[in-house]
Amino acid sequence: MSANTAQNALYSIYIDQSAVVLYLDDGSGYGTGRFVSSQSDYGIAYDFALELARQKGLSFIDQAAQSGC
């Protein structure tokens, strides 16, 4: 996690037909997929989302890392 990320950040996990997606939750909502969970710790959210994708046989997309986390 970057030092630029606020300590009170939330990471949200969504699932759709083709992927499990991890977002840095900025409160704007994402609208696609089904909300699964939120977590304040990036590592825990990442591990959970990755394992969920593996168990469901879906792709994993880490949008939190792509947003500068």
PDB file of N, H, CA, C and O in Angstrom:
ATOM      1  N   MET A   1       0.845  -1.177   0.000  1.00  0.00           N
ATOM      2  CA  MET A   1       0.000   0.000   0.000  1.00  0.00           C
ATOM      3  C   MET A   1       0.883   1.229   0.000  1.00  0.00           C
ATOM      4  O   MET A   1       1.877   1.275   0.724  1.00  0.00           O
ATOM      5  N   SER A   2       0.547   2.196  -0.775  1.00  0.00           N
ATOM      6  H   SER A   2      -0.261   2.159  -1.363  1.00  0.00           H
ATOM      7  CA  SER A   2       1.303   3.430  -0.904  1.00  0.00           C
ATOM      8  C   SER A   2       1.110   4.319   0.315  1.00  0.00           C
ATOM      9  O   SER A   2       0.063   4.273   0.962  1.00  0.00           O
ATOM     10  N   ALA A   3       2.100   5.114   0.623  1.00  0.00           N
ATOM     11  H   ALA A   3       2.950   5.151   0.098  1.00  0.00           H
ATOM     12  CA  ALA A   3       1.989   6.074   1.715  1.00  0.00           C
ATOM     13  C   ALA A   3       0.976   7.157   1.383  1.00  0.00           C
ATOM     14  O   ALA A   3       0.505   7.860   2.277  1.00  0.00           O
ATOM     15  N   ASN A   4       0.637   7.299   0.110  1.00  0.00           N
ATOM     16  H   ASN A   4       1.020   6.728  -0.616  1.00  0.00           H
ATOM     17  CA  ASN A   4      -0.339   8.299  -0.302  1.00  0.00           C
ATOM     18  C   ASN A   4      -1.775   7.866  -0.041  1.00  0.00           C
ATOM     19  O   ASN A   4      -2.685   8.692  -0.113  1.00  0.00           O
ATOM     20  N   THR A   5      -1.998   6.605   0.257  1.00  0.00           N
ATOM     21  H   THR A   5      -1.259   5.933   0.315  1.00  0.00           H
ATOM     22  CA  THR A   5      -3.340   6.098   0.502  1.00  0.00           C
ATOM     23  C   THR A   5      -3.749   6.412   1.927  1.00  0.00           C
ATOM     24  O   THR A   5      -2.978   6.182   2.859  1.00  0.00           O
ATOM     25  N   ALA A   6      -4.939   6.928   2.106  1.00  0.00           N
ATOM     26  H   ALA A   6      -5.565   7.114   1.349  1.00  0.00           H
ATOM     27  CA  ALA A   6      -5.438   7.261   3.435  1.00  0.00           C
ATOM     28  C   ALA A   6      -5.532   6.005   4.296  1.00  0.00           C
ATOM     29  O   ALA A   6      -5.874   4.925   3.815  1.00  0.00           O
ATOM     30  N   GLN A   7      -5.223   6.171   5.573  1.00  0.00           N
ATOM     31  H   GLN A   7      -4.945   7.049   5.964  1.00  0.00           H
ATOM     32  CA  GLN A   7      -5.253   5.022   6.467  1.00  0.00           C
ATOM     33  C   GLN A   7      -6.663   4.482   6.657  1.00  0.00           C
ATOM     34  O   GLN A   7      -6.822   3.309   6.995  1.00  0.00           O
ATOM     35  N   ASN A   8      -7.678   5.288   6.454  1.00  0.00           N
ATOM     36  H   ASN A   8      -7.550   6.241   6.179  1.00  0.00           H
ATOM     37  CA  ASN A   8      -9.049   4.829   6.632  1.00  0.00           C
ATOM     38  C   ASN A   8      -9.687   4.385   5.319  1.00  0.00           C
ATOM     39  O   ASN A   8     -10.912   4.382   5.197  1.00  0.00           O
ATOM     40  N   ALA A   9      -8.879   4.015   4.352  1.00  0.00           N
ATOM     41  H   ALA A   9      -7.884   4.017   4.451  1.00  0.00           H
ATOM     42  CA  ALA A   9      -9.377   3.552   3.057  1.00  0.00           C
ATOM     43  C   ALA A   9     -10.114   2.228   3.226  1.00  0.00           C
ATOM     44  O   ALA A   9      -9.806   1.436   4.116  1.00  0.00           O
ATOM     45  N   LEU A  10     -11.082   2.008   2.363  1.00  0.00           N
ATOM     46  H   LEU A  10     -11.333   2.652   1.639  1.00  0.00           H
ATOM     47  CA  LEU A  10     -11.790   0.739   2.308  1.00  0.00           C
ATOM     48  C   LEU A  10     -11.556   0.110   0.947  1.00  0.00           C
ATOM     49  O   LEU A  10     -11.516   0.797  -0.074  1.00  0.00           O
ATOM     50  N   TYR A  11     -11.405  -1.183   0.948  1.00  0.00           N
ATOM     51  H   TYR A  11     -11.437  -1.741   1.777  1.00  0.00           H
ATOM     52  CA  TYR A  11     -11.237  -1.953  -0.279  1.00  0.00           C
ATOM     53  C   TYR A  11     -12.463  -2.830  -0.421  1.00  0.00           C
ATOM     54  O   TYR A  11     -12.797  -3.589   0.489  1.00  0.00           O
ATOM     55  N   SER A  12     -13.137  -2.730  -1.561  1.00  0.00           N
ATOM     56  H   SER A  12     -12.865  -2.113  -2.300  1.00  0.00           H
ATOM     57  CA  SER A  12     -14.368  -3.469  -1.787  1.00  0.00           C
ATOM     58  C   SER A  12     -14.177  -4.527  -2.856  1.00  0.00           C
ATOM     59  O   SER A  12     -13.456  -4.332  -3.835  1.00  0.00           O
ATOM     60  N   ILE A  13     -14.837  -5.644  -2.644  1.00  0.00           N
ATOM     61  H   ILE A  13     -15.423  -5.802  -1.849  1.00  0.00           H
ATOM     62  CA  ILE A  13     -14.744  -6.781  -3.550  1.00  0.00           C
ATOM     63  C   ILE A  13     -16.110  -6.997  -4.190  1.00  0.00           C
ATOM     64  O   ILE A  13     -17.132  -7.097  -3.512  1.00  0.00           O
ATOM     65  N   TYR A  14     -16.091  -7.067  -5.518  1.00  0.00           N
ATOM     66  H   TYR A  14     -15.260  -6.986  -6.068  1.00  0.00           H
ATOM     67  CA  TYR A  14     -17.301  -7.327  -6.301  1.00  0.00           C
ATOM     68  C   TYR A  14     -17.053  -8.556  -7.162  1.00  0.00           C
ATOM     69  O   TYR A  14     -15.915  -8.864  -7.516  1.00  0.00           O
ATOM     70  N   ILE A  15     -18.138  -9.253  -7.495  1.00  0.00           N
ATOM     71  H   ILE A  15     -19.062  -9.002  -7.207  1.00  0.00           H
ATOM     72  CA  ILE A  15     -18.036 -10.424  -8.366  1.00  0.00           C
ATOM     73  C   ILE A  15     -19.076 -10.293  -9.469  1.00  0.00           C
ATOM     74  O   ILE A  15     -20.220  -9.913  -9.221  1.00  0.00           O
ATOM     75  N   ASP A  16     -18.661 -10.613 -10.689  1.00  0.00           N
ATOM     76  H   ASP A  16     -17.731 -10.922 -10.890  1.00  0.00           H
ATOM     77  CA  ASP A  16     -19.604 -10.674 -11.806  1.00  0.00           C
ATOM     78  C   ASP A  16     -19.423 -12.007 -12.519  1.00  0.00           C
ATOM     79  O   ASP A  16     -18.792 -12.911 -11.971  1.00  0.00           O
ATOM     80  N   GLN A  17     -19.950 -12.149 -13.700  1.00  0.00           N
ATOM     81  H   GLN A  17     -20.463 -11.415 -14.145  1.00  0.00           H
ATOM     82  CA  GLN A  17     -19.916 -13.437 -14.398  1.00  0.00           C
ATOM     83  C   GLN A  17     -18.514 -13.872 -14.803  1.00  0.00           C
ATOM     84  O   GLN A  17     -18.262 -15.066 -14.966  1.00  0.00           O
ATOM     85  N   SER A  18     -17.598 -12.920 -14.966  1.00  0.00           N
ATOM     86  H   SER A  18     -17.802 -11.951 -14.833  1.00  0.00           H
ATOM     87  CA  SER A  18     -16.284 -13.298 -15.484  1.00  0.00           C
ATOM     88  C   SER A  18     -15.110 -12.986 -14.568  1.00  0.00           C
ATOM     89  O   SER A  18     -13.995 -13.433 -14.836  1.00  0.00           O
ATOM     90  N   ALA A  19     -15.328 -12.232 -13.492  1.00  0.00           N
ATOM     91  H   ALA A  19     -16.234 -11.869 -13.274  1.00  0.00           H
ATOM     92  CA  ALA A  19     -14.180 -11.829 -12.677  1.00  0.00           C
ATOM     93  C   ALA A  19     -14.579 -11.439 -11.255  1.00  0.00           C
ATOM     94  O   ALA A  19     -15.719 -11.067 -10.975  1.00  0.00           O
ATOM     95  N   VAL A  20     -13.596 -11.541 -10.380  1.00  0.00           N
ATOM     96  H   VAL A  20     -12.671 -11.843 -10.607  1.00  0.00           H
ATOM     97  CA  VAL A  20     -13.673 -10.960  -9.037  1.00  0.00           C
ATOM     98  C   VAL A  20     -12.825  -9.701  -9.103  1.00  0.00           C
ATOM     99  O   VAL A  20     -11.675  -9.742  -9.540  1.00  0.00           O
ATOM    100  N   VAL A  21     -13.395  -8.576  -8.667  1.00  0.00           N
ATOM    101  H   VAL A  21     -14.329  -8.542  -8.312  1.00  0.00           H
ATOM    102  CA  VAL A  21     -12.714  -7.294  -8.814  1.00  0.00           C
ATOM    103  C   VAL A  21     -12.525  -6.653  -7.438  1.00  0.00           C
ATOM    104  O   VAL A  21     -13.465  -6.550  -6.650  1.00  0.00           O
ATOM    105  N   LEU A  22     -11.293  -6.226  -7.169  1.00  0.00           N
ATOM    106  H   LEU A  22     -10.530  -6.310  -7.809  1.00  0.00           H
ATOM    107  CA  LEU A  22     -10.950  -5.530  -5.931  1.00  0.00           C
ATOM    108  C   LEU A  22     -10.782  -4.051  -6.249  1.00  0.00           C
ATOM    109  O   LEU A  22      -9.967  -3.680  -7.094  1.00  0.00           O
ATOM    110  N   TYR A  23     -11.557  -3.205  -5.569  1.00  0.00           N
ATOM    111  H   TYR A  23     -12.219  -3.506  -4.883  1.00  0.00           H
ATOM    112  CA  TYR A  23     -11.528  -1.757  -5.788  1.00  0.00           C
ATOM    113  C   TYR A  23     -11.054  -1.033  -4.543  1.00  0.00           C
ATOM    114  O   TYR A  23     -11.277  -1.503  -3.427  1.00  0.00           O
ATOM    115  N   LEU A  24     -10.406   0.099  -4.721  1.00  0.00           N
ATOM    116  H   LEU A  24     -10.225   0.480  -5.627  1.00  0.00           H
ATOM    117  CA  LEU A  24     -10.229   1.056  -3.651  1.00  0.00           C
ATOM    118  C   LEU A  24     -11.542   1.813  -3.603  1.00  0.00           C
ATOM    119  O   LEU A  24     -11.865   2.550  -4.535  1.00  0.00           O
ATOM    120  N   ASP A  25     -12.297   1.647  -2.544  1.00  0.00           N
ATOM    121  H   ASP A  25     -12.036   1.048  -1.786  1.00  0.00           H
ATOM    122  CA  ASP A  25     -13.653   2.180  -2.451  1.00  0.00           C
ATOM    123  C   ASP A  25     -13.604   3.669  -2.149  1.00  0.00           C
ATOM    124  O   ASP A  25     -13.227   4.082  -1.052  1.00  0.00           O
ATOM    125  N   ASP A  26     -13.988   4.467  -3.135  1.00  0.00           N
ATOM    126  H   ASP A  26     -14.294   4.131  -4.026  1.00  0.00           H
ATOM    127  CA  ASP A  26     -14.018   5.915  -2.944  1.00  0.00           C
ATOM    128  C   ASP A  26     -15.434   6.426  -2.710  1.00  0.00           C
ATOM    129  O   ASP A  26     -15.669   7.634  -2.723  1.00  0.00           O
ATOM    130  N   GLY A  27     -16.380   5.510  -2.494  1.00  0.00           N
ATOM    131  H   GLY A  27     -16.189   4.529  -2.483  1.00  0.00           H
ATOM    132  CA  GLY A  27     -17.750   5.891  -2.199  1.00  0.00           C
ATOM    133  C   GLY A  27     -18.607   6.162  -3.421  1.00  0.00           C
ATOM    134  O   GLY A  27     -19.786   6.488  -3.280  1.00  0.00           O
ATOM    135  N   SER A  28     -18.048   6.035  -4.614  1.00  0.00           N
ATOM    136  H   SER A  28     -17.091   5.770  -4.728  1.00  0.00           H
ATOM    137  CA  SER A  28     -18.818   6.351  -5.814  1.00  0.00           C
ATOM    138  C   SER A  28     -19.690   5.193  -6.287  1.00  0.00           C
ATOM    139  O   SER A  28     -20.561   5.390  -7.134  1.00  0.00           O
ATOM    140  N   GLY A  29     -19.478   4.003  -5.764  1.00  0.00           N
ATOM    141  H   GLY A  29     -18.771   3.842  -5.075  1.00  0.00           H
ATOM    142  CA  GLY A  29     -20.246   2.844  -6.212  1.00  0.00           C
ATOM    143  C   GLY A  29     -19.769   2.397  -7.577  1.00  0.00           C
ATOM    144  O   GLY A  29     -19.206   3.186  -8.336  1.00  0.00           O
ATOM    145  N   TYR A  30     -19.987   1.164  -7.882  1.00  0.00           N
ATOM    146  H   TYR A  30     -20.445   0.523  -7.265  1.00  0.00           H
ATOM    147  CA  TYR A  30     -19.469   0.618  -9.129  1.00  0.00           C
ATOM    148  C   TYR A  30     -20.547   0.109 -10.048  1.00  0.00           C
ATOM    149  O   TYR A  30     -20.339   0.031 -11.259  1.00  0.00           O
ATOM    150  N   GLY A  31     -21.696  -0.240  -9.504  1.00  0.00           N
ATOM    151  H   GLY A  31     -21.865  -0.177  -8.521  1.00  0.00           H
ATOM    152  CA  GLY A  31     -22.848  -0.553 -10.329  1.00  0.00           C
ATOM    153  C   GLY A  31     -22.844  -1.880 -11.047  1.00  0.00           C
ATOM    154  O   GLY A  31     -23.919  -2.382 -11.374  1.00  0.00           O
ATOM    155  N   THR A  32     -21.705  -2.475 -11.311  1.00  0.00           N
ATOM    156  H   THR A  32     -20.832  -2.067 -11.045  1.00  0.00           H
ATOM    157  CA  THR A  32     -21.702  -3.753 -11.997  1.00  0.00           C
ATOM    158  C   THR A  32     -21.244  -4.835 -11.043  1.00  0.00           C
ATOM    159  O   THR A  32     -20.367  -4.612 -10.209  1.00  0.00           O
ATOM    160  N   GLY A  33     -21.821  -5.971 -11.166  1.00  0.00           N
ATOM    161  H   GLY A  33     -22.533  -6.152 -11.844  1.00  0.00           H
ATOM    162  CA  GLY A  33     -21.454  -7.085 -10.314  1.00  0.00           C
ATOM    163  C   GLY A  33     -22.161  -7.035  -8.975  1.00  0.00           C
ATOM    164  O   GLY A  33     -22.933  -6.122  -8.684  1.00  0.00           O
ATOM    165  N   ARG A  34     -21.879  -8.031  -8.179  1.00  0.00           N
ATOM    166  H   ARG A  34     -21.251  -8.773  -8.415  1.00  0.00           H
ATOM    167  CA  ARG A  34     -22.499  -8.172  -6.868  1.00  0.00           C
ATOM    168  C   ARG A  34     -21.453  -7.867  -5.800  1.00  0.00           C
ATOM    169  O   ARG A  34     -20.348  -8.410  -5.812  1.00  0.00           O
ATOM    170  N   PHE A  35     -21.832  -6.983  -4.874  1.00  0.00           N
ATOM    171  H   PHE A  35     -22.730  -6.542  -4.864  1.00  0.00           H
ATOM    172  CA  PHE A  35     -20.952  -6.654  -3.770  1.00  0.00           C
ATOM    173  C   PHE A  35     -20.771  -7.880  -2.889  1.00  0.00           C
ATOM    174  O   PHE A  35     -21.742  -8.557  -2.550  1.00  0.00           O
ATOM    175  N   VAL A  36     -19.514  -8.168  -2.515  1.00  0.00           N
ATOM    176  H   VAL A  36     -18.726  -7.619  -2.790  1.00  0.00           H
ATOM    177  CA  VAL A  36     -19.213  -9.322  -1.671  1.00  0.00           C
ATOM    178  C   VAL A  36     -18.753  -8.877  -0.294  1.00  0.00           C
ATOM    179  O   VAL A  36     -19.250  -9.379   0.714  1.00  0.00           O
ATOM    180  N   SER A  37     -17.799  -7.927  -0.234  1.00  0.00           N
ATOM    181  H   SER A  37     -17.396  -7.519  -1.053  1.00  0.00           H
ATOM    182  CA  SER A  37     -17.198  -7.586   1.046  1.00  0.00           C
ATOM    183  C   SER A  37     -16.432  -6.276   0.954  1.00  0.00           C
ATOM    184  O   SER A  37     -16.047  -5.840  -0.132  1.00  0.00           O
ATOM    185  N   SER A  38     -16.216  -5.653   2.110  1.00  0.00           N
ATOM    186  H   SER A  38     -16.528  -6.007   2.992  1.00  0.00           H
ATOM    187  CA  SER A  38     -15.301  -4.524   2.242  1.00  0.00           C
ATOM    188  C   SER A  38     -14.335  -4.832   3.368  1.00  0.00           C
ATOM    189  O   SER A  38     -14.662  -5.549   4.314  1.00  0.00           O
ATOM    190  N   GLN A  39     -13.141  -4.278   3.249  1.00  0.00           N
ATOM    191  H   GLN A  39     -12.876  -3.695   2.481  1.00  0.00           H
ATOM    192  CA  GLN A  39     -12.099  -4.522   4.246  1.00  0.00           C
ATOM    193  C   GLN A  39     -11.207  -3.285   4.288  1.00  0.00           C
ATOM    194  O   GLN A  39     -10.945  -2.671   3.254  1.00  0.00           O
ATOM    195  N   SER A  40     -10.746  -2.924   5.465  1.00  0.00           N
ATOM    196  H   SER A  40     -10.958  -3.423   6.306  1.00  0.00           H
ATOM    197  CA  SER A  40      -9.865  -1.760   5.579  1.00  0.00           C
ATOM    198  C   SER A  40      -8.404  -2.120   5.358  1.00  0.00           C
ATOM    199  O   SER A  40      -7.574  -1.227   5.189  1.00  0.00           O
ATOM    200  N   ASP A  41      -8.070  -3.400   5.356  1.00  0.00           N
ATOM    201  H   ASP A  41      -8.744  -4.126   5.493  1.00  0.00           H
ATOM    202  CA  ASP A  41      -6.699  -3.847   5.156  1.00  0.00           C
ATOM    203  C   ASP A  41      -6.541  -4.395   3.731  1.00  0.00           C
ATOM    204  O   ASP A  41      -7.196  -5.369   3.358  1.00  0.00           O
ATOM    205  N   TYR A  42      -5.665  -3.758   2.940  1.00  0.00           N
ATOM    206  H   TYR A  42      -5.133  -2.967   3.244  1.00  0.00           H
ATOM    207  CA  TYR A  42      -5.483  -4.161   1.548  1.00  0.00           C
ATOM    208  C   TYR A  42      -5.043  -5.614   1.420  1.00  0.00           C
ATOM    209  O   TYR A  42      -5.574  -6.349   0.588  1.00  0.00           O
ATOM    210  N   GLY A  43      -4.086  -6.033   2.228  1.00  0.00           N
ATOM    211  H   GLY A  43      -3.654  -5.436   2.904  1.00  0.00           H
ATOM    212  CA  GLY A  43      -3.566  -7.400   2.145  1.00  0.00           C
ATOM    213  C   GLY A  43      -4.634  -8.448   2.378  1.00  0.00           C
ATOM    214  O   GLY A  43      -4.699  -9.449   1.665  1.00  0.00           O
ATOM    215  N   ILE A  44      -5.468  -8.217   3.375  1.00  0.00           N
ATOM    216  H   ILE A  44      -5.415  -7.403   3.954  1.00  0.00           H
ATOM    217  CA  ILE A  44      -6.548  -9.166   3.662  1.00  0.00           C
ATOM    218  C   ILE A  44      -7.558  -9.172   2.522  1.00  0.00           C
ATOM    219  O   ILE A  44      -7.996 -10.236   2.084  1.00  0.00           O
ATOM    220  N   ALA A  45      -7.931  -7.985   2.038  1.00  0.00           N
ATOM    221  H   ALA A  45      -7.575  -7.121   2.394  1.00  0.00           H
ATOM    222  CA  ALA A  45      -8.882  -7.899   0.925  1.00  0.00           C
ATOM    223  C   ALA A  45      -8.319  -8.581  -0.321  1.00  0.00           C
ATOM    224  O   ALA A  45      -9.030  -9.317  -1.005  1.00  0.00           O
ATOM    225  N   TYR A  46      -7.054  -8.337  -0.609  1.00  0.00           N
ATOM    226  H   TYR A  46      -6.476  -7.739  -0.054  1.00  0.00           H
ATOM    227  CA  TYR A  46      -6.400  -8.938  -1.776  1.00  0.00           C
ATOM    228  C   TYR A  46      -6.399 -10.465  -1.680  1.00  0.00           C
ATOM    229  O   TYR A  46      -6.788 -11.154  -2.624  1.00  0.00           O
ATOM    230  N   ASP A  47      -5.961 -10.984  -0.536  1.00  0.00           N
ATOM    231  H   ASP A  47      -5.645 -10.424   0.230  1.00  0.00           H
ATOM    232  CA  ASP A  47      -5.910 -12.439  -0.358  1.00  0.00           C
ATOM    233  C   ASP A  47      -7.290 -13.070  -0.478  1.00  0.00           C
ATOM    234  O   ASP A  47      -7.449 -14.117  -1.105  1.00  0.00           O
ATOM    235  N   PHE A  48      -8.287 -12.430   0.124  1.00  0.00           N
ATOM    236  H   PHE A  48      -8.158 -11.579   0.633  1.00  0.00           H
ATOM    237  CA  PHE A  48      -9.642 -12.954   0.065  1.00  0.00           C
ATOM    238  C   PHE A  48     -10.167 -12.963  -1.374  1.00  0.00           C
ATOM    239  O   PHE A  48     -10.714 -13.965  -1.835  1.00  0.00           O
ATOM    240  N   ALA A  49      -9.998 -11.844  -2.074  1.00  0.00           N
ATOM    241  H   ALA A  49      -9.555 -11.030  -1.700  1.00  0.00           H
ATOM    242  CA  ALA A  49     -10.488 -11.733  -3.449  1.00  0.00           C
ATOM    243  C   ALA A  49      -9.780 -12.726  -4.376  1.00  0.00           C
ATOM    244  O   ALA A  49     -10.414 -13.342  -5.233  1.00  0.00           O
ATOM    245  N   LEU A  50      -8.481 -12.878  -4.202  1.00  0.00           N
ATOM    246  H   LEU A  50      -7.966 -12.378  -3.506  1.00  0.00           H
ATOM    247  CA  LEU A  50      -7.717 -13.814  -5.015  1.00  0.00           C
ATOM    248  C   LEU A  50      -8.187 -15.249  -4.783  1.00  0.00           C
ATOM    249  O   LEU A  50      -8.363 -16.007  -5.737  1.00  0.00           O
ATOM    250  N   GLU A  51      -8.388 -15.618  -3.540  1.00  0.00           N
ATOM    251  H   GLU A  51      -8.245 -15.003  -2.765  1.00  0.00           H
ATOM    252  CA  GLU A  51      -8.858 -16.964  -3.216  1.00  0.00           C
ATOM    253  C   GLU A  51     -10.284 -17.190  -3.720  1.00  0.00           C
ATOM    254  O   GLU A  51     -10.603 -18.274  -4.208  1.00  0.00           O
ATOM    255  N   LEU A  52     -11.137 -16.178  -3.605  1.00  0.00           N
ATOM    256  H   LEU A  52     -10.877 -15.297  -3.208  1.00  0.00           H
ATOM    257  CA  LEU A  52     -12.510 -16.289  -4.118  1.00  0.00           C
ATOM    258  C   LEU A  52     -12.494 -16.522  -5.625  1.00  0.00           C
ATOM    259  O   LEU A  52     -13.227 -17.372  -6.131  1.00  0.00           O
ATOM    260  N   ALA A  53     -11.669 -15.776  -6.339  1.00  0.00           N
ATOM    261  H   ALA A  53     -11.073 -15.085  -5.929  1.00  0.00           H
ATOM    262  CA  ALA A  53     -11.559 -15.950  -7.790  1.00  0.00           C
ATOM    263  C   ALA A  53     -11.078 -17.362  -8.130  1.00  0.00           C
ATOM    264  O   ALA A  53     -11.598 -18.002  -9.043  1.00  0.00           O
ATOM    265  N   ARG A  54     -10.089 -17.832  -7.391  1.00  0.00           N
ATOM    266  H   ARG A  54      -9.666 -17.312  -6.649  1.00  0.00           H
ATOM    267  CA  ARG A  54      -9.564 -19.178  -7.626  1.00  0.00           C
ATOM    268  C   ARG A  54     -10.645 -20.234  -7.405  1.00  0.00           C
ATOM    269  O   ARG A  54     -10.804 -21.144  -8.219  1.00  0.00           O
ATOM    270  N   GLN A  55     -11.379 -20.114  -6.315  1.00  0.00           N
ATOM    271  H   GLN A  55     -11.250 -19.375  -5.654  1.00  0.00           H
ATOM    272  CA  GLN A  55     -12.416 -21.098  -5.999  1.00  0.00           C
ATOM    273  C   GLN A  55     -13.570 -21.069  -6.991  1.00  0.00           C
ATOM    274  O   GLN A  55     -14.166 -22.107  -7.279  1.00  0.00           O
ATOM    275  N   LYS A  56     -13.890 -19.888  -7.517  1.00  0.00           N
ATOM    276  H   LYS A  56     -13.406 -19.045  -7.284  1.00  0.00           H
ATOM    277  CA  LYS A  56     -14.987 -19.747  -8.481  1.00  0.00           C
ATOM    278  C   LYS A  56     -14.537 -19.997  -9.919  1.00  0.00           C
ATOM    279  O   LYS A  56     -15.372 -20.086 -10.819  1.00  0.00           O
ATOM    280  N   GLY A  57     -13.229 -20.110 -10.146  1.00  0.00           N
ATOM    281  H   GLY A  57     -12.550 -20.037  -9.415  1.00  0.00           H
ATOM    282  CA  GLY A  57     -12.715 -20.296 -11.497  1.00  0.00           C
ATOM    283  C   GLY A  57     -12.853 -19.042 -12.343  1.00  0.00           C
ATOM    284  O   GLY A  57     -13.063 -19.124 -13.553  1.00  0.00           O
ATOM    285  N   LEU A  58     -12.735 -17.878 -11.707  1.00  0.00           N
ATOM    286  H   LEU A  58     -12.564 -17.811 -10.724  1.00  0.00           H
ATOM    287  CA  LEU A  58     -12.887 -16.602 -12.394  1.00  0.00           C
ATOM    288  C   LEU A  58     -11.559 -15.864 -12.441  1.00  0.00           C
ATOM    289  O   LEU A  58     -10.628 -16.191 -11.705  1.00  0.00           O
ATOM    290  N   SER A  59     -11.481 -14.877 -13.305  1.00  0.00           N
ATOM    291  H   SER A  59     -12.237 -14.611 -13.903  1.00  0.00           H
ATOM    292  CA  SER A  59     -10.319 -13.987 -13.345  1.00  0.00           C
ATOM    293  C   SER A  59     -10.334 -13.104 -12.108  1.00  0.00           C
ATOM    294  O   SER A  59     -11.380 -12.898 -11.492  1.00  0.00           O
ATOM    295  N   PHE A  60      -9.163 -12.584 -11.747  1.00  0.00           N
ATOM    296  H   PHE A  60      -8.313 -12.752 -12.247  1.00  0.00           H
ATOM    297  CA  PHE A  60      -9.048 -11.631 -10.649  1.00  0.00           C
ATOM    298  C   PHE A  60      -8.504 -10.332 -11.195  1.00  0.00           C
ATOM    299  O   PHE A  60      -7.477 -10.324 -11.875  1.00  0.00           O
ATOM    300  N   ILE A  61      -9.179  -9.232 -10.906  1.00  0.00           N
ATOM    301  H   ILE A  61     -10.013  -9.238 -10.354  1.00  0.00           H
ATOM    302  CA  ILE A  61      -8.762  -7.915 -11.348  1.00  0.00           C
ATOM    303  C   ILE A  61      -8.544  -7.038 -10.123  1.00  0.00           C
ATOM    304  O   ILE A  61      -9.459  -6.840  -9.323  1.00  0.00           O
ATOM    305  N   ASP A  62      -7.337  -6.515  -9.978  1.00  0.00           N
ATOM    306  H   ASP A  62      -6.594  -6.675 -10.628  1.00  0.00           H
ATOM    307  CA  ASP A  62      -6.995  -5.658  -8.839  1.00  0.00           C
ATOM    308  C   ASP A  62      -7.023  -4.207  -9.283  1.00  0.00           C
ATOM    309  O   ASP A  62      -5.989  -3.647  -9.648  1.00  0.00           O
ATOM    310  N   GLN A  63      -8.192  -3.598  -9.253  1.00  0.00           N
ATOM    311  H   GLN A  63      -9.032  -4.053  -8.956  1.00  0.00           H
ATOM    312  CA  GLN A  63      -8.344  -2.184  -9.613  1.00  0.00           C
ATOM    313  C   GLN A  63      -7.733  -1.280  -8.558  1.00  0.00           C
ATOM    314  O   GLN A  63      -7.351  -0.151  -8.866  1.00  0.00           O
ATOM    315  N   ALA A  64      -7.631  -1.750  -7.316  1.00  0.00           N
ATOM    316  H   ALA A  64      -7.941  -2.668  -7.066  1.00  0.00           H
ATOM    317  CA  ALA A  64      -7.034  -0.947  -6.243  1.00  0.00           C
ATOM    318  C   ALA A  64      -5.572  -0.664  -6.550  1.00  0.00           C
ATOM    319  O   ALA A  64      -5.111   0.464  -6.377  1.00  0.00           O
ATOM    320  N   ALA A  65      -4.842  -1.668  -7.000  1.00  0.00           N
ATOM    321  H   ALA A  65      -5.216  -2.585  -7.140  1.00  0.00           H
ATOM    322  CA  ALA A  65      -3.429  -1.492  -7.336  1.00  0.00           C
ATOM    323  C   ALA A  65      -3.283  -0.571  -8.547  1.00  0.00           C
ATOM    324  O   ALA A  65      -2.347   0.225  -8.622  1.00  0.00           O
ATOM    325  N   GLN A  66      -4.209  -0.686  -9.487  1.00  0.00           N
ATOM    326  H   GLN A  66      -4.970  -1.333  -9.426  1.00  0.00           H
ATOM    327  CA  GLN A  66      -4.146   0.147 -10.691  1.00  0.00           C
ATOM    328  C   GLN A  66      -4.481   1.606 -10.400  1.00  0.00           C
ATOM    329  O   GLN A  66      -4.127   2.499 -11.170  1.00  0.00           O
ATOM    330  N   SER A  67      -5.173   1.839  -9.270  1.00  0.00           N
ATOM    331  H   SER A  67      -5.460   1.114  -8.645  1.00  0.00           H
ATOM    332  CA  SER A  67      -5.544   3.219  -8.928  1.00  0.00           C
ATOM    333  C   SER A  67      -4.501   3.897  -8.053  1.00  0.00           C
ATOM    334  O   SER A  67      -4.737   4.987  -7.533  1.00  0.00           O
ATOM    335  N   GLY A  68      -3.345   3.253  -7.889  1.00  0.00           N
ATOM    336  H   GLY A  68      -3.154   2.367  -8.312  1.00  0.00           H
ATOM    337  CA  GLY A  68      -2.253   3.874  -7.152  1.00  0.00           C
ATOM    338  C   GLY A  68      -2.169   3.469  -5.707  1.00  0.00           C
ATOM    339  O   GLY A  68      -1.506   4.146  -4.922  1.00  0.00           O
ATOM    340  N   CYS A  69      -2.809   2.399  -5.328  1.00  0.00           N
ATOM    341  H   CYS A  69      -3.348   1.848  -5.966  1.00  0.00           H
ATOM    342  CA  CYS A  69      -2.789   1.905  -3.955  1.00  0.00           C
ATOM    343  C   CYS A  69      -1.377   1.553  -3.550  1.00  0.00           C
ATOM    344  O   CYS A  69      -1.149   1.117  -2.422  1.00  0.00           O
TER     345      CYS A  69
END
